[in-house]
Amino acid sequence: MKNIFLTIVIILITFAVQAGEKPYTLGTVWEVSYIKVNDGKLEDYLKNLNSGYYPIYEEFKKKGWITSYKAISFNRNSPDDWNLMLLTEYPNWATFDRKEEEWDAVVDKVFRNKKSQESSDEERENIRVLWGSKVGREMIPVI
């Protein structure tokens, strides 16, 4: 009888301690960009990403500055709606807040000259509209 009572007390204490904890742990930091790719231009836009954006992000991954990146295509709800989401995962806020000069050095290395970078940027501007971006922290549930 004593053992049963002791077991119940231990279980109640465990639940009380767990109830005071947060129902989540903090995960990685995500930057999400919402893009409206012009009709018939999705392949062109993805080719542009392959020639500039993705090689840059591969370098960022090698340096440990980002964990992953993705592009997800969506159906539009209206003709003016965005239809592509770009996601970039950072290990933490400190990595996200790296000095801009460090990021720029990698971009310069990939493009090798400002003219090719400007050309890629201009091409992108003609085939898509950036709706906006948000940055947030992943909340991992504690079950």
C-alpha positions as semicolon CSV with decimal commas, in nm:
position;residue;x (nm);y (nm);z (nm)
1;M;0,000;0,000;0,000
2;K;0,285;0,232;0,086
3;N;0,445;0,167;-0,256
4;I;0,122;0,253;-0,440
5;F;0,084;0,577;-0,245
6;L;0,448;0,670;-0,311
7;T;0,406;0,595;-0,682
8;I;0,097;0,817;-0,703
9;V;0,278;1,103;-0,528
10;I;0,574;1,075;-0,767
11;I;0,341;1,078;-1,070
12;L;0,154;1,384;-0,938
13;I;0,480;1,570;-0,874
14;T;0,603;1,483;-1,224
15;F;0,281;1,617;-1,380
16;A;0,299;1,934;-1,169
17;V;0,658;2,001;-1,278
18;Q;0,577;1,937;-1,644
19;A;0,267;2,160;-1,628
20;G;0,488;2,456;-1,533
21;E;0,714;2,409;-1,836
22;K;0,651;2,565;-2,174
23;P;0,455;2,349;-2,418
24;Y;0,724;2,399;-2,682
25;T;1,095;2,429;-2,740
26;L;1,251;2,689;-2,964
27;G;1,369;2,563;-3,300
28;T;1,540;2,715;-3,599
29;V;1,473;3,056;-3,753
30;W;1,286;3,068;-4,086
31;E;1,276;3,345;-4,344
32;V;0,974;3,310;-4,573
33;S;0,935;3,511;-4,895
34;Y;0,610;3,523;-5,088
35;I;0,657;3,556;-5,464
36;K;0,409;3,621;-5,743
37;V;0,569;3,468;-6,052
38;N;0,423;3,609;-6,374
39;D;0,206;3,373;-6,579
40;G;0,410;3,132;-6,787
41;K;0,737;3,238;-6,622
42;L;0,776;2,981;-6,342
43;E;1,042;2,779;-6,528
44;D;1,233;3,097;-6,616
45;Y;1,225;3,205;-6,254
46;L;1,343;2,865;-6,131
47;K;1,629;2,873;-6,385
48;N;1,724;3,215;-6,249
49;L;1,726;3,074;-5,896
50;N;1,942;2,782;-6,014
51;S;2,200;3,019;-6,162
52;G;2,232;3,257;-5,867
53;Y;2,021;3,205;-5,559
54;Y;2,085;2,834;-5,509
55;P;2,466;2,842;-5,558
56;I;2,483;3,126;-5,304
57;Y;2,274;2,930;-5,056
58;E;2,487;2,619;-5,108
59;E;2,787;2,828;-5,002
60;F;2,591;2,953;-4,699
61;K;2,514;2,590;-4,607
62;K;2,883;2,493;-4,633
63;K;2,966;2,775;-4,391
64;G;2,688;2,667;-4,152
65;W;2,504;2,998;-4,195
66;I;2,184;2,827;-4,311
67;T;2,045;2,481;-4,249
68;S;1,821;2,443;-4,554
69;Y;1,629;2,626;-4,824
70;K;1,322;2,538;-5,027
71;A;1,093;2,667;-5,299
72;I;0,730;2,560;-5,283
73;S;0,484;2,625;-5,565
74;F;0,118;2,698;-5,486
75;N;-0,207;2,747;-5,676
76;R;-0,331;3,105;-5,675
77;N;-0,657;3,202;-5,504
78;S;-0,687;3,503;-5,735
79;P;-0,491;3,638;-6,036
80;D;-0,301;3,881;-5,811
81;D;-0,210;3,620;-5,547
82;W;0,142;3,491;-5,480
83;N;0,221;3,143;-5,610
84;L;0,571;3,060;-5,487
85;M;0,714;3,052;-5,138
86;L;1,089;3,063;-5,075
87;L;1,196;2,936;-4,734
88;T;1,540;2,970;-4,578
89;E;1,621;2,799;-4,248
90;Y;1,886;2,948;-4,017
91;P;2,027;2,762;-3,716
92;N;1,949;3,054;-3,480
93;W;1,896;3,431;-3,457
94;A;2,267;3,503;-3,424
95;T;2,337;3,334;-3,756
96;F;2,046;3,517;-3,920
97;D;2,189;3,848;-3,795
98;R;2,536;3,794;-3,946
99;K;2,716;4,101;-4,072
100;E;2,600;4,202;-4,417
101;E;2,961;4,221;-4,538
102;E;3,003;3,846;-4,475
103;W;2,694;3,764;-4,682
104;D;2,801;4,004;-4,958
105;A;3,145;3,842;-4,981
106;V;2,983;3,506;-5,061
107;V;2,747;3,665;-5,316
108;D;3,045;3,835;-5,483
109;K;3,233;3,504;-5,491
110;V;2,944;3,324;-5,663
111;F;2,870;3,597;-5,919
112;R;3,237;3,695;-5,965
113;N;3,135;4,043;-6,081
114;K;2,868;4,300;-6,003
115;K;2,747;4,316;-6,363
116;S;2,638;3,949;-6,368
117;Q;2,469;3,994;-6,029
118;E;2,283;4,303;-6,151
119;S;2,181;4,118;-6,468
120;S;2,041;3,828;-6,262
121;D;1,858;4,071;-6,032
122;E;1,710;4,256;-6,331
123;E;1,598;3,932;-6,496
124;R;1,428;3,827;-6,171
125;E;1,250;4,162;-6,144
126;N;1,098;4,112;-6,491
127;I;0,945;3,774;-6,412
128;R;0,822;3,805;-6,056
129;V;0,692;4,036;-5,786
130;L;0,813;4,001;-5,428
131;W;0,499;4,022;-5,214
132;G;0,695;4,037;-4,893
133;S;0,895;3,839;-4,642
134;K;0,859;3,735;-4,281
135;V;1,102;3,591;-4,032
136;G;0,997;3,367;-3,746
137;R;1,111;3,105;-3,500
138;E;0,997;2,745;-3,522
139;M;0,799;2,632;-3,217
140;I;0,845;2,259;-3,157
141;P;0,567;2,109;-2,944
142;V;0,660;1,921;-2,630
143;I;0,440;1,616;-2,615
